[in-house]
Amino acid sequence: MATKVTKVLKTQFTCENGEEMSVNLDSYKEDITDSEIQSGVEAMLASGALASGGAAAVAAIGAQKIETTSTDVVFI
């Protein structure tokens, strides 16, 4: 049975139209700190590149480090 660990950094934002959006980043580095995540999120906002439905992201809501372990089921 093969086991796989997947890591995703999920970041959430509020858009100028009041709706929320999220951006998932695969394979975050193991020892990333909260301050590094905050700096990255702020840089993403400052770039102006984030939008959903034509509405720009204007504020960060939060972020989560998500780690999922999956194991293949072997049929005999």
C-alpha positions in Angstrom: 0.0 0.0 0.0 1.4 3.4 -1.0 0.9 6.3 1.3 1.0 9.9 0.0 1.2 13.1 2.0 -0.1 16.2 0.3 0.5 19.7 1.6 -1.5 22.7 0.6 -1.4 26.3 1.8 -4.9 27.8 1.5 -5.1 31.6 1.6 -8.4 33.5 1.8 -9.2 37.0 0.7 -12.1 39.5 0.6 -12.8 41.1 -2.8 -13.9 44.6 -3.5 -17.5 43.4 -4.2 -17.6 41.8 -0.7 -17.3 38.2 -1.9 -14.5 35.9 -0.6 -12.0 34.0 -2.7 -9.3 31.5 -1.9 -6.0 30.6 -3.5 -4.4 27.2 -2.9 -0.6 26.8 -3.1 0.6 23.2 -3.4 3.7 21.8 -1.6 4.5 24.6 0.8 8.0 24.3 2.4 8.1 22.3 5.6 9.5 25.0 7.9 7.6 28.0 6.6 6.7 30.5 9.4 3.5 32.4 10.0 5.3 35.7 9.3 6.6 34.3 5.9 3.1 33.4 5.0 1.8 36.8 6.0 4.5 38.5 3.9 3.6 36.4 0.9 -0.1 37.0 1.3 0.6 40.8 1.5 2.8 40.6 -1.6 0.0 38.8 -3.5 -2.4 41.6 -2.5 0.1 44.3 -3.4 0.7 42.8 -6.9 -3.0 43.5 -7.8 -3.0 40.1 -9.6 -5.8 38.5 -7.5 -9.4 38.8 -8.7 -12.5 36.8 -8.7 -15.3 37.5 -11.1 -13.7 40.8 -12.1 -13.5 42.0 -8.5 -10.0 42.6 -7.1 -8.9 41.1 -3.8 -8.5 43.9 -1.3 -7.9 42.2 2.1 -6.5 39.0 3.5 -8.8 36.9 5.7 -6.4 34.2 6.8 -4.5 31.1 5.8 -4.3 27.4 6.7 -1.6 24.8 6.3 -3.5 21.7 5.2 -1.8 18.3 5.3 -3.7 15.2 3.9 -2.5 11.6 4.1 -3.9 9.2 1.6 -3.3 5.5 1.4 -4.0 3.4 -1.7 -6.5 0.6 -1.3 -5.2 -2.6 -3.0 -7.8 -4.9 -4.5 -6.9 -8.5 -4.5 
